[in-house]
């Protein structure tokens, strides 16, 4: 799993998609959500293959499921990547990303500095530039920020609600690329508190709020070791890598001189850069933590971590083809009967549409059956769902395996079955 400069590549793909439950339930793992002819996991792996990692080993942290194993191995073969996996038991609780990394480290799957990517990032990622910056600055932690594609004006199907655009907050010294502060607006109460030590160490920096944290990081092994130290007793299995641990690491730049910060308790966070012997004892010279970021405002990306973002990127296929020219919205083995009218419709694989259907702004996943004389307007239909004859739906999300009764009429609803019915007795 080693790259030429000693980096390991780690892809985080064990998430359950907790913010997409109405769309995928438990029947479709988040990393396998079908999107433009490929599972979601294909896109970060494709970026690795086009950035010089062909023929190199990639560790993918996944749920313990046969369908994920099969897909991961097929993608590795297709893209020329040597795939290794670390599996999180499917029946276990939904661990945080930090705990998944810790478990992989405890199993000796991660033993070097790491390039870490999330499985839900879609975009033309400048990975080589990120690695160049990390090496040039000898950074402890380096992150990537890009511009998100514009939000969609289309209302999200389901009960009426106002979509809140999530914003990442990044403090940076533009001249050097030093990363001073990272936060997410969703994690704040009503105000952003900047630690005093940060202001003392970095009195002049810019706060940017229009960029997207791509969840692509280069992290030194000593920083990952600190993650293990924080989680060694298993007391916080839900710790988020991006939302909690990495902002804490960035904060240590202002505390490495011996000060303290307002949150969480700060330890002396340094690691040895050189040693010499004196009377048979090792004397260590502490190396301070340094954090940098690569900001690529001219490039766009999107994280498919919510139903809104999934709908947004499916409706932006022209943008996607600019990043991945071979992506296609053409469904495989999907049949559309005569006499219908389809406008702004994107169908998944193995779907059927009956006669005289009128579909407007409809997105469906795979294995969906739409019977005759159905009318759908601004509807998302999940895998293995069925829409009965003559049904009329507007602004609805139809969940996995849900069956809409013939002649049913629904507006602004989430139509989902009880989760337990997904499993065979």
N, C-alpha and C positions, 0 to 999 in steps of 0.2 A: 504493500500500500504506500510505497514511498515514491515521491516524485524526485526529479534530479537534484533539487535543492533541499531535500529532506522533508518537504511538506507531505502530509497526508491529506487526502480529500475525503470529507465526510458530508454526506447528504442526509438531512433530517427528514424522514418520511414516515414516522410512526404516529403522527397526529391523527386524531379521530375526526377532525373537522367539526368541533363543537359549535361553531357559529353557522354551520350549514346543515344542521340536523334535519330541518324540514325538507331539504332537497335530497340528501343522500342517505339519511337514516344510518343504519349499520350495514346495509346491504352493499354499499359501494365505499371502499376505503378512500379517504381524501386523496391519496397519491395516485389513485386509479380513476379519478373523475374523468370521463371522456371529454375531450376538448379539441376541436378542429382535427379530428382524425387520429389523435394520439391520447394516451393517458397523461395526466398532468405531470407526472414525474419525468416524462420524456424531455421537457423543455430545459430544465437545468442540466440534465445529462447531455443534451445536445450542445449546450453552451460549453461544457467541459470538453467535449470532443472537438469542437472548433477552436478551442483555445490551447491546443497543444497537449491535451491529456489522452489522446488516442493511444492505446496500448499500455496505459498506466492503470494502476489499481485504484478503485473507488470503493470506500466503505459506505454502505447505505443502511441506516438504522430504520427498521420496518416493524410492523406488527407481525406476529407469528401466524401468518395466513398463507395457504397454498396458492391462492390466486395472485397475491403480491409476489411471492417467490418466483412463480412462473414468469410473470411480466417483467420483473427486474432482470432475470437472466436473459430474456429475449431482447430487452432494450440494450443490455450490455453487449450482446452479440451483434446487434444491428448497428451500434454506434462505435464498435471497436474498443470498448472499455472492459477492463478486467474487474468484475464485480465481486466484492465480498460483502456479506451481510451480518448484521447483529440484530437479533430478533427480541422484541418486547412481547411477552405473552399477551395474547388477545384478550384473555379474561381479566387481566390486571387493570388497575385503575388508570385513568388517562394522565400519565406522568407529564410534568412540565418538560420543556426542551432541555433544561439544565440537568435534570435527573437522568434523562435518556443518555446524555453525553457521559455523565458520571458512571453509569452502569457499563457503558462501552469501554471506558477507561479501566474500570475495575476488572473487566474481562480481558484486558491487555489488547484490545482491538485498536486503541488509540495510544500511540507511544511517542509521537513526535509533534512538532508544531503542526497546526491544522488549518486547512482552508475549509470553512464550514458554509454550506448552502442549505436553504430551505427548499423543500420540494414544490412549494406553491408559487415561486417567483417565475414570471414569464417576461422575457425581454432580451434584448441583445446586450448581454452583460460583458463589460470590458474587464474580464478576469485577469488578463495578462498585465494590464495597466495597474490593477490593484496589487498584484504580486510585486511589480516593479517598485511601486511606492513603498510597500512594506519592507522590501529588502534595502532600498536606498536609505530609508530613515532608521533602519534597524528597530522597527516599531514593535511594541509589545502586543498591540491590538490595532488592527486597521479595518475600517468599515467602508461600505459602498453606499452612496446615495445617488438617486436618479430622479427624474421628473416622472410623475405618474401620468397616465393618459387621462384626458379630461373626463370628469364625471358625466354620466348619462342623464339627460333631462327626463327620461322615461321613469314613471313611478314604479317602484318595486311591487310585484304582484303580492297579494295578500291583504290583510287588514290595513287600512290607511294609516300611514305613519310618515314622519318626516325623516328622511335619511340624513344622518350626520356624517359629514366627510371627516374621516380620521386624519389627523395631522401629526407628523413626526416633528420634533423640535430638536435642532442640532446647533450647538455652539461651536464655532470654528474660527481659527485665525487663518484668513484667506491666503495670506502671503506664504505660509508654510504648510498649510493643510493640517495643522495640529487640531485634534479633536478635543474640545474643552468640556462639552456637555452633550448628553443625549437623553431624550425623554420622549414620551408619547403623550399627546394631549388627553387620550382616553384614560391614562393612569393618574392624571392630576385631579385634585379637588377643584379649587377655584383659582389657584395661583401657582406659579412656578417659583420654587424656592431654589436660589442659587447659593451653594455653600460658601461661607466666608473664605475658606482656604482656596477655593477655586478662583474667587475674585482677587485674592492677594497674589496668586501665582500667575493669573491671566487677567490683568486689569482691562485689556482691550480685546474684545472679540465680537463677532457678529452672530446674532441669533437668526437662523433661517427656519421658516415654517412651511415652505411650499414643496419640500422634497420628500421622497419616499425612501425609508430605510429598506434596502433590498434584501435584508437578512442574508447577506453574503459577507463573511468575516474571515480575516486571517488572524490567528491567535497563537501566541507562543505557548509551548507546552507548560512553562512555569505558571502562566496565567490559568491554564486548564487545571493544573494541580491545585491552585487556590480554590477553584470551583469544587473540587473533591473535598478539600478541607472544610468548606462551608456546609457541605451536604453529608459529611461522613457519618452522622448519626441517623440519617434518613428522616429528619424532623420536618423537612420542607420539600416534599417530592414534587410540589407544583410550582417550584421556582422557575420563572421564565428567564431564558438566556438573554433575550433582547430587552425585556421590560424591566428586569431587576438586576441580574448579575453584571451585564456589560456596562450599564450606567454606573454601577458601583465601582467597577474597574476604572472607568474614566475619571471618576471622582478621586481616586487614589493619587492621581497626579498632583493634586494639591495637598495631599496628606503625607506623601512619601518623605517629606522633610521633618516629620515628627509631629505635625499638627493633628488636630482632630476635626471631624466633620459632623454635621448635624444628623446624618442618617446614613446607613446603619452604622454600628460601632466600627471604627477604623482600627485595623491592626497595622503594624509596620509591614507594608506590602512591598517588599523588595526581593530581588533574587540575585545570586552571585554571578558576576560577570568575569571575575578572575580570582585566583587564589595563590597564596604563596605559603611556604612552610617556615615555621619559626618554633624551634624547640619541639619538633614533632607534632605541632598543632597547626590546623588549617585556619588561616585568617581570611575571612571573606570580605570583599569589597562590595557594598550594596550597589545595585544598579537601579535607578529609579524607573518607574513605569512611564512609558511614553505611548500616546495614542494618536493615531492619524486617521484621516478620512479622505477618500477619493470622491469628489463631487462631479458628476457628469450631467449638467443641466440640459445639454443638447440631446441626451438620450432618454427614452421613455421606457417605462416598465409598469407592471401591475402585479400585485400579490393577490392570488385567488384564494383569499381566506374568508370570504363572506359570499352570500348569495348575490348581493348587489355587485360585487366585483366580478363574479362569474358571468352574470348577465352583461355587464359592461364590456368585458373582453370578448365574449362571443359575438357581440354586436360590432366589434371593431376588427373584423377579420382582414380588412385592407391593411391596417397597421401591423397585424400579426404577420402577414405575408412579407412585409418589409424586413422583419426580423428572422422569420423562418420560411423561406420561399416555397418549400415543399408542403407546407400546411394547407389543408383543404377542408372546406365545409361539406364536401360531397359525401353523402352517407352511403354505406355499404349495405346491399341487400335490403333497401327500403323501397316500398311499393306505394304509389299514389294512384288511386282510382280516378276515373274520368269525372268530368262535370264539376269539379271543385274550383275554388279560387284561393290561392295561397299568396300572401303578401308579407314580406319580411319574416319568412319562416325558416328556421334552422332545425333540421331533424337529425337524430342520432342514427346509429346503425340498427338494422333489423326492425324497422318501424313499418306500420301499415296505416294508410289513411283511406277511409272509405269514400263512397261516392257522394258527390254534391256537398262536400264540406267547405266551410268558409273559415279560413285561418288567417289571422292578422297579428303580426308581432308575436310569434309563438316560438319557444325554444323547447325542444324535447331531448332527453337523454336516450339511451338505447332501449330496444325491446318495448316500445310503446305502441299500443293499438288504439286507433281512433276510428270509431264505427261511422256509419253513414249519417249524413245530414247534421253533423256536429258543427257548432259555431264557437270559435275560440278567439278572444281578443285580449292581447297582453297577458299571456299565460305561459308559465313554465311547467313542464310535465316531466317528472322524474322517471327513473328506470322501472320497467315492468308494470307501468300503470296502464289503465284501460279507461277510455272515455266512451260511455254507452251511447247508443243510437239517439240522435236528436237532442243531445245535451247542449246547453248554452252556458258558457263560462266567460266571465270578464274579470280581469285583474285577480287571477287566482294562481296559487301554487299547488300543484297536485303532487303529493309525496310518493315515495317508492311503493309499488304494488297496490296503490289505491285504485279502487274501482268506482268510477262515477256512474250512478244509475242512469239507465235510459230515460231521456226526457228531463233529467235533472237541470236545475237552474241555480247558479252560484255566482256571487259577486263579492270581490274583496275578501276572499277566504283562503286559509291554509287547509287543504283537504289532505289529512294524513291519517294513517292507521296507527294503532297502538304499537309501540316498539316491540313488545313481546311477540307479536304475530309474525315477525320476520323469521323466527326460528322454528324449525321443525320439532315436533314433540318427540 
